[in-house]
């Protein structure tokens, strides 16, 4: 028997990794969306491109960044409502 192919039972996890609760999960996603919005704005500011097409592209990036920020605000608000609801039960 090839010893490199054998495994002991202790090598495998017996429990699943901890998952964040719903409110924390929403906050994590909100933070990711805010980071993405920041990256989009930085990309728009860093473009070394001029002309009407560049202006249209920058406008589109800013629009997408605003949508990400709006979604992040909504997720954060939902997390806060979950927290409020958890304390009132």
PyMOL Python script that loads the backbone (N, CA, C, O; Angstrom):
from pymol import cmd

cmd.read_pdbstr("""\
ATOM      1  N   UNK A   1       0.850  -1.179   0.000  1.00  0.00           N
ATOM      2  CA  UNK A   1       0.000   0.000   0.000  1.00  0.00           C
ATOM      3  C   UNK A   1       0.891   1.236   0.000  1.00  0.00           C
ATOM      4  O   UNK A   1       1.870   1.294   0.743  1.00  0.00           O
ATOM      5  N   UNK A   2       0.565   2.204  -0.811  1.00  0.00           N
ATOM      6  CA  UNK A   2       1.308   3.453  -0.893  1.00  0.00           C
ATOM      7  C   UNK A   2       0.948   4.322   0.299  1.00  0.00           C
ATOM      8  O   UNK A   2      -0.190   4.778   0.413  1.00  0.00           O
ATOM      9  N   UNK A   3       1.907   4.559   1.191  1.00  0.00           N
ATOM     10  CA  UNK A   3       1.638   5.307   2.419  1.00  0.00           C
ATOM     11  C   UNK A   3       1.308   6.778   2.129  1.00  0.00           C
ATOM     12  O   UNK A   3       0.619   7.418   2.924  1.00  0.00           O
ATOM     13  N   UNK A   4       1.784   7.316   1.015  1.00  0.00           N
ATOM     14  CA  UNK A   4       1.478   8.717   0.711  1.00  0.00           C
ATOM     15  C   UNK A   4       0.016   8.914   0.333  1.00  0.00           C
ATOM     16  O   UNK A   4      -0.480  10.041   0.333  1.00  0.00           O
ATOM     17  N   UNK A   5      -0.668   7.837   0.014  1.00  0.00           N
ATOM     18  CA  UNK A   5      -2.076   7.932  -0.383  1.00  0.00           C
ATOM     19  C   UNK A   5      -3.030   7.673   0.773  1.00  0.00           C
ATOM     20  O   UNK A   5      -4.241   7.829   0.618  1.00  0.00           O
ATOM     21  N   UNK A   6      -2.506   7.280   1.927  1.00  0.00           N
ATOM     22  CA  UNK A   6      -3.388   7.012   3.055  1.00  0.00           C
ATOM     23  C   UNK A   6      -3.568   8.280   3.873  1.00  0.00           C
ATOM     24  O   UNK A   6      -2.665   9.114   3.943  1.00  0.00           O
ATOM     25  N   UNK A   7      -4.706   8.422   4.476  1.00  0.00           N
ATOM     26  CA  UNK A   7      -5.033   9.592   5.282  1.00  0.00           C
ATOM     27  C   UNK A   7      -5.609   9.132   6.602  1.00  0.00           C
ATOM     28  O   UNK A   7      -6.344   8.147   6.672  1.00  0.00           O
ATOM     29  N   UNK A   8      -5.270   9.846   7.625  1.00  0.00           N
ATOM     30  CA  UNK A   8      -5.903   9.541   8.902  1.00  0.00           C
ATOM     31  C   UNK A   8      -7.192  10.346   9.001  1.00  0.00           C
ATOM     32  O   UNK A   8      -7.354  11.365   8.329  1.00  0.00           O
ATOM     33  N   UNK A   9      -8.082   9.888   9.824  1.00  0.00           N
ATOM     34  CA  UNK A   9      -9.364  10.566   9.987  1.00  0.00           C
ATOM     35  C   UNK A   9      -9.188  11.959  10.566  1.00  0.00           C
ATOM     36  O   UNK A   9     -10.064  12.804  10.383  1.00  0.00           O
ATOM     37  N   UNK A  10      -8.102  12.227  11.250  1.00  0.00           N
ATOM     38  CA  UNK A  10      -7.880  13.534  11.872  1.00  0.00           C
ATOM     39  C   UNK A  10      -7.484  14.614  10.875  1.00  0.00           C
ATOM     40  O   UNK A  10      -7.420  15.786  11.247  1.00  0.00           O
ATOM     41  N   UNK A  11      -7.221  14.269   9.649  1.00  0.00           N
ATOM     42  CA  UNK A  11      -6.825  15.259   8.656  1.00  0.00           C
ATOM     43  C   UNK A  11      -8.016  16.039   8.112  1.00  0.00           C
ATOM     44  O   UNK A  11      -7.826  17.090   7.499  1.00  0.00           O
ATOM     45  N   UNK A  12      -9.184  15.574   8.311  1.00  0.00           N
ATOM     46  CA  UNK A  12     -10.358  16.199   7.727  1.00  0.00           C
ATOM     47  C   UNK A  12     -11.154  16.916   8.799  1.00  0.00           C
ATOM     48  O   UNK A  12     -11.309  16.397   9.904  1.00  0.00           O
ATOM     49  N   UNK A  13     -11.657  18.092   8.494  1.00  0.00           N
ATOM     50  CA  UNK A  13     -12.435  18.817   9.499  1.00  0.00           C
ATOM     51  C   UNK A  13     -13.713  18.070   9.845  1.00  0.00           C
ATOM     52  O   UNK A  13     -14.339  17.444   8.989  1.00  0.00           O
ATOM     53  N   UNK A  14     -14.077  18.147  11.089  1.00  0.00           N
ATOM     54  CA  UNK A  14     -15.299  17.467  11.529  1.00  0.00           C
ATOM     55  C   UNK A  14     -16.472  18.431  11.633  1.00  0.00           C
ATOM     56  O   UNK A  14     -17.617  17.996  11.753  1.00  0.00           O
ATOM     57  N   UNK A  15     -16.211  19.709  11.588  1.00  0.00           N
ATOM     58  CA  UNK A  15     -17.280  20.698  11.632  1.00  0.00           C
ATOM     59  C   UNK A  15     -17.080  21.701  10.509  1.00  0.00           C
ATOM     60  O   UNK A  15     -15.964  21.916  10.036  1.00  0.00           O
ATOM     61  N   UNK A  16     -18.155  22.297  10.102  1.00  0.00           N
ATOM     62  CA  UNK A  16     -18.087  23.325   9.067  1.00  0.00           C
ATOM     63  C   UNK A  16     -17.520  24.607   9.673  1.00  0.00           C
ATOM     64  O   UNK A  16     -17.685  24.851  10.868  1.00  0.00           O
ATOM     65  N   UNK A  17     -16.857  25.424   8.863  1.00  0.00           N
ATOM     66  CA  UNK A  17     -16.369  26.694   9.393  1.00  0.00           C
ATOM     67  C   UNK A  17     -17.539  27.565   9.839  1.00  0.00           C
ATOM     68  O   UNK A  17     -18.639  27.469   9.294  1.00  0.00           O
ATOM     69  N   UNK A  18     -17.299  28.397  10.814  1.00  0.00           N
ATOM     70  CA  UNK A  18     -18.352  29.284  11.318  1.00  0.00           C
ATOM     71  C   UNK A  18     -18.786  30.249  10.222  1.00  0.00           C
ATOM     72  O   UNK A  18     -17.960  30.803   9.496  1.00  0.00           O
ATOM     73  N   UNK A  19     -20.078  30.435  10.120  1.00  0.00           N
ATOM     74  CA  UNK A  19     -20.626  31.385   9.152  1.00  0.00           C
ATOM     75  C   UNK A  19     -21.099  32.609   9.903  1.00  0.00           C
ATOM     76  O   UNK A  19     -21.597  32.496  11.023  1.00  0.00           O
ATOM     77  N   UNK A  20     -20.951  33.783   9.298  1.00  0.00           N
ATOM     78  CA  UNK A  20     -21.437  34.987   9.983  1.00  0.00           C
ATOM     79  C   UNK A  20     -22.963  34.972  10.052  1.00  0.00           C
ATOM     80  O   UNK A  20     -23.629  34.377   9.205  1.00  0.00           O
ATOM     81  N   UNK A  21     -23.499  35.626  11.059  1.00  0.00           N
ATOM     82  CA  UNK A  21     -24.947  35.774  11.153  1.00  0.00           C
ATOM     83  C   UNK A  21     -25.450  36.663  10.025  1.00  0.00           C
ATOM     84  O   UNK A  21     -24.654  37.274   9.311  1.00  0.00           O
ATOM     85  N   UNK A  22     -26.764  36.737   9.863  1.00  0.00           N
ATOM     86  CA  UNK A  22     -27.313  37.514   8.748  1.00  0.00           C
ATOM     87  C   UNK A  22     -26.884  38.982   8.760  1.00  0.00           C
ATOM     88  O   UNK A  22     -26.505  39.518   7.719  1.00  0.00           O
ATOM     89  N   UNK A  23     -26.939  39.634   9.915  1.00  0.00           N
ATOM     90  CA  UNK A  23     -26.586  41.060   9.961  1.00  0.00           C
ATOM     91  C   UNK A  23     -25.112  41.261   9.618  1.00  0.00           C
ATOM     92  O   UNK A  23     -24.765  42.161   8.853  1.00  0.00           O
ATOM     93  N   UNK A  24     -24.256  40.427  10.181  1.00  0.00           N
ATOM     94  CA  UNK A  24     -22.828  40.549   9.880  1.00  0.00           C
ATOM     95  C   UNK A  24     -22.562  40.247   8.408  1.00  0.00           C
ATOM     96  O   UNK A  24     -21.750  40.923   7.777  1.00  0.00           O
ATOM     97  N   UNK A  25     -23.228  39.255   7.862  1.00  0.00           N
ATOM     98  CA  UNK A  25     -23.076  38.942   6.445  1.00  0.00           C
ATOM     99  C   UNK A  25     -23.461  40.126   5.571  1.00  0.00           C
ATOM    100  O   UNK A  25     -22.780  40.423   4.590  1.00  0.00           O
ATOM    101  N   UNK A  26     -24.550  40.803   5.921  1.00  0.00           N
ATOM    102  CA  UNK A  26     -24.963  41.992   5.161  1.00  0.00           C
ATOM    103  C   UNK A  26     -23.921  43.094   5.272  1.00  0.00           C
ATOM    104  O   UNK A  26     -23.630  43.779   4.292  1.00  0.00           O
ATOM    105  N   UNK A  27     -23.358  43.267   6.465  1.00  0.00           N
ATOM    106  CA  UNK A  27     -22.327  44.298   6.647  1.00  0.00           C
ATOM    107  C   UNK A  27     -21.066  43.966   5.842  1.00  0.00           C
ATOM    108  O   UNK A  27     -20.435  44.858   5.274  1.00  0.00           O
ATOM    109  N   UNK A  28     -20.710  42.706   5.796  1.00  0.00           N
ATOM    110  CA  UNK A  28     -19.543  42.293   5.014  1.00  0.00           C
ATOM    111  C   UNK A  28     -19.776  42.604   3.531  1.00  0.00           C
ATOM    112  O   UNK A  28     -18.895  43.137   2.857  1.00  0.00           O
ATOM    113  N   UNK A  29     -20.956  42.270   3.038  1.00  0.00           N
ATOM    114  CA  UNK A  29     -21.270  42.561   1.629  1.00  0.00           C
ATOM    115  C   UNK A  29     -21.321  44.065   1.382  1.00  0.00           C
ATOM    116  O   UNK A  29     -20.875  44.537   0.336  1.00  0.00           O
ATOM    117  N   UNK A  30     -21.859  44.816   2.334  1.00  0.00           N
ATOM    118  CA  UNK A  30     -21.902  46.276   2.194  1.00  0.00           C
ATOM    119  C   UNK A  30     -20.488  46.836   2.098  1.00  0.00           C
ATOM    120  O   UNK A  30     -20.216  47.707   1.272  1.00  0.00           O
ATOM    121  N   UNK A  31     -19.597  46.343   2.934  1.00  0.00           N
ATOM    122  CA  UNK A  31     -18.211  46.796   2.885  1.00  0.00           C
ATOM    123  C   UNK A  31     -17.554  46.460   1.558  1.00  0.00           C
ATOM    124  O   UNK A  31     -16.801  47.266   1.011  1.00  0.00           O
ATOM    125  N   UNK A  32     -17.835  45.276   1.042  1.00  0.00           N
ATOM    126  CA  UNK A  32     -17.286  44.880  -0.258  1.00  0.00           C
ATOM    127  C   UNK A  32     -17.794  45.793  -1.368  1.00  0.00           C
ATOM    128  O   UNK A  32     -17.037  46.181  -2.259  1.00  0.00           O
ATOM    129  N   UNK A  33     -19.069  46.130  -1.308  1.00  0.00           N
ATOM    130  CA  UNK A  33     -19.633  47.027  -2.326  1.00  0.00           C
ATOM    131  C   UNK A  33     -19.026  48.425  -2.225  1.00  0.00           C
ATOM    132  O   UNK A  33     -18.756  49.062  -3.244  1.00  0.00           O
ATOM    133  N   UNK A  34     -18.814  48.900  -1.005  1.00  0.00           N
ATOM    134  CA  UNK A  34     -18.183  50.218  -0.838  1.00  0.00           C
ATOM    135  C   UNK A  34     -16.754  50.199  -1.385  1.00  0.00           C
ATOM    136  O   UNK A  34     -16.322  51.145  -2.043  1.00  0.00           O
ATOM    137  N   UNK A  35     -16.029  49.118  -1.107  1.00  0.00           N
ATOM    138  CA  UNK A  35     -14.670  48.987  -1.649  1.00  0.00           C
ATOM    139  C   UNK A  35     -14.694  48.986  -3.180  1.00  0.00           C
ATOM    140  O   UNK A  35     -13.848  49.603  -3.827  1.00  0.00           O
ATOM    141  N   UNK A  36     -15.668  48.288  -3.739  1.00  0.00           N
ATOM    142  CA  UNK A  36     -15.789  48.233  -5.198  1.00  0.00           C
ATOM    143  C   UNK A  36     -16.095  49.619  -5.753  1.00  0.00           C
ATOM    144  O   UNK A  36     -15.530  50.018  -6.771  1.00  0.00           O
ATOM    145  N   UNK A  37     -16.984  50.354  -5.091  1.00  0.00           N
ATOM    146  CA  UNK A  37     -17.308  51.719  -5.529  1.00  0.00           C
ATOM    147  C   UNK A  37     -16.052  52.588  -5.506  1.00  0.00           C
ATOM    148  O   UNK A  37     -15.815  53.365  -6.431  1.00  0.00           O
ATOM    149  N   UNK A  38     -15.256  52.459  -4.458  1.00  0.00           N
ATOM    150  CA  UNK A  38     -14.013  53.234  -4.367  1.00  0.00           C
ATOM    151  C   UNK A  38     -13.060  52.882  -5.514  1.00  0.00           C
ATOM    152  O   UNK A  38     -12.429  53.762  -6.100  1.00  0.00           O
ATOM    153  N   UNK A  39     -12.964  51.586  -5.825  1.00  0.00           N
ATOM    154  CA  UNK A  39     -12.087  51.170  -6.923  1.00  0.00           C
ATOM    155  C   UNK A  39     -12.582  51.717  -8.261  1.00  0.00           C
ATOM    156  O   UNK A  39     -11.780  52.130  -9.099  1.00  0.00           O
ATOM    157  N   UNK A  40     -13.889  51.721  -8.459  1.00  0.00           N
ATOM    158  CA  UNK A  40     -14.440  52.271  -9.706  1.00  0.00           C
ATOM    159  C   UNK A  40     -14.132  53.756  -9.829  1.00  0.00           C
ATOM    160  O   UNK A  40     -13.739  54.229 -10.896  1.00  0.00           O
ATOM    161  N   UNK A  41     -14.312  54.497  -8.722  1.00  0.00           N
ATOM    162  CA  UNK A  41     -14.019  55.938  -8.757  1.00  0.00           C
ATOM    163  C   UNK A  41     -12.535  56.185  -9.016  1.00  0.00           C
ATOM    164  O   UNK A  41     -12.174  57.079  -9.780  1.00  0.00           O
ATOM    165  N   UNK A  42     -11.678  55.389  -8.377  1.00  0.00           N
ATOM    166  CA  UNK A  42     -10.233  55.544  -8.591  1.00  0.00           C
ATOM    167  C   UNK A  42      -9.857  55.223 -10.031  1.00  0.00           C
ATOM    168  O   UNK A  42      -9.007  55.888 -10.622  1.00  0.00           O
ATOM    169  N   UNK A  43     -10.496  54.198 -10.592  1.00  0.00           N
ATOM    170  CA  UNK A  43     -10.218  53.846 -11.988  1.00  0.00           C
ATOM    171  C   UNK A  43     -10.641  54.974 -12.918  1.00  0.00           C
ATOM    172  O   UNK A  43      -9.938  55.287 -13.879  1.00  0.00           O
ATOM    173  N   UNK A  44     -11.783  55.581 -12.636  1.00  0.00           N
ATOM    174  CA  UNK A  44     -12.243  56.694 -13.470  1.00  0.00           C
ATOM    175  C   UNK A  44     -11.285  57.871 -13.372  1.00  0.00           C
ATOM    176  O   UNK A  44     -10.979  58.517 -14.374  1.00  0.00           O
ATOM    177  N   UNK A  45     -10.817  58.144 -12.170  1.00  0.00           N
ATOM    178  CA  UNK A  45      -9.907  59.272 -11.976  1.00  0.00           C
ATOM    179  C   UNK A  45      -8.534  59.003 -12.600  1.00  0.00           C
ATOM    180  O   UNK A  45      -7.846  59.936 -13.015  1.00  0.00           O
ATOM    181  N   UNK A  46      -8.145  57.751 -12.666  1.00  0.00           N
ATOM    182  CA  UNK A  46      -6.825  57.409 -13.157  1.00  0.00           C
ATOM    183  C   UNK A  46      -6.724  57.164 -14.648  1.00  0.00           C
ATOM    184  O   UNK A  46      -5.650  56.836 -15.153  1.00  0.00           O
ATOM    185  N   UNK A  47      -7.819  57.316 -15.350  1.00  0.00           N
ATOM    186  CA  UNK A  47      -7.776  57.067 -16.796  1.00  0.00           C
ATOM    187  C   UNK A  47      -6.903  58.093 -17.509  1.00  0.00           C
ATOM    188  O   UNK A  47      -7.048  59.298 -17.306  1.00  0.00           O
ATOM    189  N   UNK A  48      -6.018  57.610 -18.326  1.00  0.00           N
ATOM    190  CA  UNK A  48      -5.170  58.477 -19.136  1.00  0.00           C
ATOM    191  C   UNK A  48      -5.723  58.460 -20.566  1.00  0.00           C
ATOM    192  O   UNK A  48      -5.098  57.956 -21.499  1.00  0.00           O
ATOM    193  N   UNK A  49      -6.904  59.025 -20.688  1.00  0.00           N
ATOM    194  CA  UNK A  49      -7.650  58.939 -21.938  1.00  0.00           C
ATOM    195  C   UNK A  49      -8.510  60.176 -22.012  1.00  0.00           C
ATOM    196  O   UNK A  49      -9.160  60.528 -21.028  1.00  0.00           O
ATOM    197  N   UNK A  50      -8.533  60.828 -23.116  1.00  0.00           N
ATOM    198  CA  UNK A  50      -9.298  62.064 -23.288  1.00  0.00           C
ATOM    199  C   UNK A  50     -10.282  61.915 -24.444  1.00  0.00           C
ATOM    200  O   UNK A  50     -10.143  61.043 -25.302  1.00  0.00           O
ATOM    201  N   UNK A  51     -11.258  62.776 -24.438  1.00  0.00           N
ATOM    202  CA  UNK A  51     -12.222  62.803 -25.520  1.00  0.00           C
ATOM    203  C   UNK A  51     -13.615  62.432 -25.048  1.00  0.00           C
ATOM    204  O   UNK A  51     -13.815  62.058 -23.892  1.00  0.00           O
ATOM    205  N   UNK A  52     -14.573  62.539 -25.953  1.00  0.00           N
ATOM    206  CA  UNK A  52     -15.966  62.285 -25.585  1.00  0.00           C
ATOM    207  C   UNK A  52     -16.219  60.846 -25.115  1.00  0.00           C
ATOM    208  O   UNK A  52     -17.013  60.622 -24.201  1.00  0.00           O
ATOM    209  N   UNK A  53     -15.550  59.880 -25.736  1.00  0.00           N
ATOM    210  CA  UNK A  53     -15.733  58.492 -25.312  1.00  0.00           C
ATOM    211  C   UNK A  53     -15.180  58.284 -23.903  1.00  0.00           C
ATOM    212  O   UNK A  53     -15.769  57.558 -23.102  1.00  0.00           O
ATOM    213  N   UNK A  54     -14.058  58.917 -23.603  1.00  0.00           N
ATOM    214  CA  UNK A  54     -13.474  58.815 -22.262  1.00  0.00           C
ATOM    215  C   UNK A  54     -14.395  59.447 -21.233  1.00  0.00           C
ATOM    216  O   UNK A  54     -14.581  58.910 -20.141  1.00  0.00           O
ATOM    217  N   UNK A  55     -14.969  60.587 -21.584  1.00  0.00           N
ATOM    218  CA  UNK A  55     -15.901  61.250 -20.662  1.00  0.00           C
ATOM    219  C   UNK A  55     -17.126  60.375 -20.412  1.00  0.00           C
ATOM    220  O   UNK A  55     -17.604  60.274 -19.282  1.00  0.00           O
ATOM    221  N   UNK A  56     -17.630  59.747 -21.469  1.00  0.00           N
ATOM    222  CA  UNK A  56     -18.781  58.855 -21.324  1.00  0.00           C
ATOM    223  C   UNK A  56     -18.426  57.645 -20.462  1.00  0.00           C
ATOM    224  O   UNK A  56     -19.226  57.203 -19.636  1.00  0.00           O
ATOM    225  N   UNK A  57     -17.227  57.119 -20.662  1.00  0.00           N
ATOM    226  CA  UNK A  57     -16.788  55.973 -19.864  1.00  0.00           C
ATOM    227  C   UNK A  57     -16.644  56.348 -18.397  1.00  0.00           C
ATOM    228  O   UNK A  57     -17.071  55.599 -17.519  1.00  0.00           O
ATOM    229  N   UNK A  58     -16.040  57.514 -18.124  1.00  0.00           N
ATOM    230  CA  UNK A  58     -15.914  57.986 -16.740  1.00  0.00           C
ATOM    231  C   UNK A  58     -17.286  58.172 -16.102  1.00  0.00           C
ATOM    232  O   UNK A  58     -17.496  57.811 -14.945  1.00  0.00           O
ATOM    233  N   UNK A  59     -18.202  58.730 -16.855  1.00  0.00           N
ATOM    234  CA  UNK A  59     -19.559  58.930 -16.333  1.00  0.00           C
ATOM    235  C   UNK A  59     -20.200  57.588 -15.992  1.00  0.00           C
ATOM    236  O   UNK A  59     -20.878  57.460 -14.973  1.00  0.00           O
ATOM    237  N   UNK A  60     -19.985  56.604 -16.834  1.00  0.00           N
ATOM    238  CA  UNK A  60     -20.531  55.270 -16.580  1.00  0.00           C
ATOM    239  C   UNK A  60     -19.909  54.659 -15.318  1.00  0.00           C
ATOM    240  O   UNK A  60     -20.613  54.051 -14.511  1.00  0.00           O
ATOM    241  N   UNK A  61     -18.600  54.818 -15.149  1.00  0.00           N
ATOM    242  CA  UNK A  61     -17.946  54.308 -13.944  1.00  0.00           C
ATOM    243  C   UNK A  61     -18.488  54.989 -12.694  1.00  0.00           C
ATOM    244  O   UNK A  61     -18.733  54.333 -11.681  1.00  0.00           O
ATOM    245  N   UNK A  62     -18.675  56.303 -12.764  1.00  0.00           N
ATOM    246  CA  UNK A  62     -19.232  57.021 -11.608  1.00  0.00           C
ATOM    247  C   UNK A  62     -20.667  56.581 -11.318  1.00  0.00           C
ATOM    248  O   UNK A  62     -21.068  56.472 -10.159  1.00  0.00           O
ATOM    249  N   UNK A  63     -21.428  56.331 -12.366  1.00  0.00           N
ATOM    250  CA  UNK A  63     -22.798  55.841 -12.187  1.00  0.00           C
ATOM    251  C   UNK A  63     -22.794  54.464 -11.512  1.00  0.00           C
ATOM    252  O   UNK A  63     -23.573  54.225 -10.590  1.00  0.00           O
ATOM    253  N   UNK A  64     -21.930  53.570 -11.964  1.00  0.00           N
ATOM    254  CA  UNK A  64     -21.839  52.243 -11.351  1.00  0.00           C
ATOM    255  C   UNK A  64     -21.364  52.334  -9.904  1.00  0.00           C
ATOM    256  O   UNK A  64     -21.844  51.595  -9.044  1.00  0.00           O
ATOM    257  N   UNK A  65     -20.416  53.242  -9.631  1.00  0.00           N
ATOM    258  CA  UNK A  65     -19.952  53.436  -8.252  1.00  0.00           C
ATOM    259  C   UNK A  65     -21.092  53.920  -7.364  1.00  0.00           C
ATOM    260  O   UNK A  65     -21.227  53.477  -6.223  1.00  0.00           O
ATOM    261  N   UNK A  66     -21.903  54.819  -7.879  1.00  0.00           N
ATOM    262  CA  UNK A  66     -23.040  55.325  -7.105  1.00  0.00           C
ATOM    263  C   UNK A  66     -24.049  54.208  -6.831  1.00  0.00           C
ATOM    264  O   UNK A  66     -24.618  54.136  -5.742  1.00  0.00           O
ATOM    265  N   UNK A  67     -24.267  53.346  -7.811  1.00  0.00           N
ATOM    266  CA  UNK A  67     -25.184  52.217  -7.604  1.00  0.00           C
ATOM    267  C   UNK A  67     -24.645  51.261  -6.544  1.00  0.00           C
ATOM    268  O   UNK A  67     -25.408  50.752  -5.723  1.00  0.00           O
ATOM    269  N   UNK A  68     -23.336  51.015  -6.558  1.00  0.00           N
ATOM    270  CA  UNK A  68     -22.723  50.154  -5.534  1.00  0.00           C
ATOM    271  C   UNK A  68     -22.888  50.779  -4.154  1.00  0.00           C
ATOM    272  O   UNK A  68     -23.222  50.089  -3.191  1.00  0.00           O
ATOM    273  N   UNK A  69     -22.652  52.090  -4.060  1.00  0.00           N
ATOM    274  CA  UNK A  69     -22.782  52.774  -2.778  1.00  0.00           C
ATOM    275  C   UNK A  69     -24.225  52.747  -2.282  1.00  0.00           C
ATOM    276  O   UNK A  69     -24.465  52.569  -1.088  1.00  0.00           O
ATOM    277  N   UNK A  70     -25.180  52.920  -3.182  1.00  0.00           N
ATOM    278  CA  UNK A  70     -26.593  52.865  -2.804  1.00  0.00           C
ATOM    279  C   UNK A  70     -26.961  51.472  -2.300  1.00  0.00           C
ATOM    280  O   UNK A  70     -27.657  51.337  -1.295  1.00  0.00           O
ATOM    281  N   UNK A  71     -26.499  50.452  -2.989  1.00  0.00           N
ATOM    282  CA  UNK A  71     -26.764  49.080  -2.551  1.00  0.00           C
ATOM    283  C   UNK A  71     -26.115  48.809  -1.195  1.00  0.00           C
ATOM    284  O   UNK A  71     -26.713  48.157  -0.339  1.00  0.00           O
ATOM    285  N   UNK A  72     -24.892  49.308  -0.997  1.00  0.00           N
ATOM    286  CA  UNK A  72     -24.203  49.135   0.286  1.00  0.00           C
ATOM    287  C   UNK A  72     -24.994  49.796   1.406  1.00  0.00           C
ATOM    288  O   UNK A  72     -25.131  49.226   2.489  1.00  0.00           O
ATOM    289  N   UNK A  73     -25.513  50.987   1.156  1.00  0.00           N
ATOM    290  CA  UNK A  73     -26.325  51.673   2.165  1.00  0.00           C
ATOM    291  C   UNK A  73     -27.572  50.867   2.499  1.00  0.00           C
ATOM    292  O   UNK A  73     -27.963  50.775   3.663  1.00  0.00           O
ATOM    293  N   UNK A  74     -28.197  50.285   1.481  1.00  0.00           N
ATOM    294  CA  UNK A  74     -29.381  49.459   1.713  1.00  0.00           C
ATOM    295  C   UNK A  74     -29.067  48.220   2.536  1.00  0.00           C
ATOM    296  O   UNK A  74     -29.833  47.857   3.430  1.00  0.00           O
ATOM    297  N   UNK A  75     -27.942  47.566   2.241  1.00  0.00           N
ATOM    298  CA  UNK A  75     -27.553  46.389   3.009  1.00  0.00           C
ATOM    299  C   UNK A  75     -27.243  46.759   4.453  1.00  0.00           C
ATOM    300  O   UNK A  75     -27.633  46.046   5.377  1.00  0.00           O
ATOM    301  N   UNK A  76     -26.539  47.876   4.650  1.00  0.00           N
ATOM    302  CA  UNK A  76     -26.218  48.315   6.012  1.00  0.00           C
ATOM    303  C   UNK A  76     -27.499  48.649   6.780  1.00  0.00           C
ATOM    304  O   UNK A  76     -27.615  48.342   7.966  1.00  0.00           O
ATOM    305  N   UNK A  77     -28.446  49.273   6.105  1.00  0.00           N
ATOM    306  CA  UNK A  77     -29.731  49.571   6.745  1.00  0.00           C
ATOM    307  C   UNK A  77     -30.493  48.306   7.116  1.00  0.00           C
ATOM    308  O   UNK A  77     -31.106  48.230   8.181  1.00  0.00           O
ATOM    309  N   UNK A  78     -30.451  47.329   6.244  1.00  0.00           N
ATOM    310  CA  UNK A  78     -31.106  46.050   6.543  1.00  0.00           C
ATOM    311  C   UNK A  78     -30.439  45.367   7.731  1.00  0.00           C
ATOM    312  O   UNK A  78     -31.115  44.775   8.572  1.00  0.00           O
ATOM    313  N   UNK A  79     -29.117  45.451   7.800  1.00  0.00           N
ATOM    314  CA  UNK A  79     -28.395  44.860   8.934  1.00  0.00           C
ATOM    315  C   UNK A  79     -28.809  45.541  10.237  1.00  0.00           C
ATOM    316  O   UNK A  79     -29.013  44.879  11.255  1.00  0.00           O
ATOM    317  N   UNK A  80     -28.931  46.852  10.196  1.00  0.00           N
ATOM    318  CA  UNK A  80     -29.360  47.596  11.393  1.00  0.00           C
ATOM    319  C   UNK A  80     -30.774  47.194  11.811  1.00  0.00           C
ATOM    320  O   UNK A  80     -31.055  47.061  13.002  1.00  0.00           O
ATOM    321  N   UNK A  81     -31.658  47.002  10.840  1.00  0.00           N
ATOM    322  CA  UNK A  81     -33.026  46.570  11.177  1.00  0.00           C
ATOM    323  C   UNK A  81     -33.027  45.169  11.747  1.00  0.00           C
ATOM    324  O   UNK A  81     -33.801  44.875  12.658  1.00  0.00           O
ATOM    325  N   UNK A  82     -32.175  44.295  11.230  1.00  0.00           N
ATOM    326  CA  UNK A  82     -32.059  42.952  11.800  1.00  0.00           C
ATOM    327  C   UNK A  82     -31.590  43.033  13.247  1.00  0.00           C
ATOM    328  O   UNK A  82     -32.117  42.334  14.112  1.00  0.00           O
ATOM    329  N   UNK A  83     -30.601  43.880  13.512  1.00  0.00           N
ATOM    330  CA  UNK A  83     -30.113  44.059  14.865  1.00  0.00           C
ATOM    331  C   UNK A  83     -31.205  44.581  15.776  1.00  0.00           C
ATOM    332  O   UNK A  83     -31.351  44.111  16.904  1.00  0.00           O
ATOM    333  N   UNK A  84     -31.984  45.563  15.293  1.00  0.00           N
ATOM    334  CA  UNK A  84     -33.078  46.108  16.091  1.00  0.00           C
ATOM    335  C   UNK A  84     -34.133  45.070  16.365  1.00  0.00           C
ATOM    336  O   UNK A  84     -34.667  45.002  17.472  1.00  0.00           O
ATOM    337  N   UNK A  85     -34.444  44.250  15.359  1.00  0.00           N
ATOM    338  CA  UNK A  85     -35.448  43.210  15.531  1.00  0.00           C
ATOM    339  C   UNK A  85     -34.988  42.098  16.455  1.00  0.00           C
ATOM    340  O   UNK A  85     -35.795  41.508  17.174  1.00  0.00           O
ATOM    341  N   UNK A  86     -33.700  41.811  16.439  1.00  0.00           N
ATOM    342  CA  UNK A  86     -33.168  40.757  17.306  1.00  0.00           C
ATOM    343  C   UNK A  86     -33.245  41.155  18.766  1.00  0.00           C
ATOM    344  O   UNK A  86     -33.420  40.301  19.634  1.00  0.00           O
ATOM    345  N   UNK A  87     -33.116  42.447  19.047  1.00  0.00           N
ATOM    346  CA  UNK A  87     -33.165  42.891  20.434  1.00  0.00           C
ATOM    347  C   UNK A  87     -34.564  43.062  20.973  1.00  0.00           C
ATOM    348  O   UNK A  87     -34.741  43.166  22.187  1.00  0.00           O
ATOM    349  N   UNK A  88     -35.577  43.095  20.102  1.00  0.00           N
ATOM    350  CA  UNK A  88     -36.944  43.352  20.565  1.00  0.00           C
ATOM    351  C   UNK A  88     -37.731  42.089  20.826  1.00  0.00           C
ATOM    352  O   UNK A  88     -38.870  42.166  21.287  1.00  0.00           O
ATOM    353  N   UNK A  89     -37.163  40.928  20.548  1.00  0.00           N
ATOM    354  CA  UNK A  89     -37.890  39.668  20.729  1.00  0.00           C
ATOM    355  C   UNK A  89     -37.901  39.250  22.172  1.00  0.00           C
ATOM    356  O   UNK A  89     -38.469  38.211  22.509  1.00  0.00           O
TER     357      UNK A  89
END
""", "prot")
cmd.dss("prot")
cmd.show_as("cartoon", "prot")
cmd.util.cbc("prot")
cmd.orient("prot")
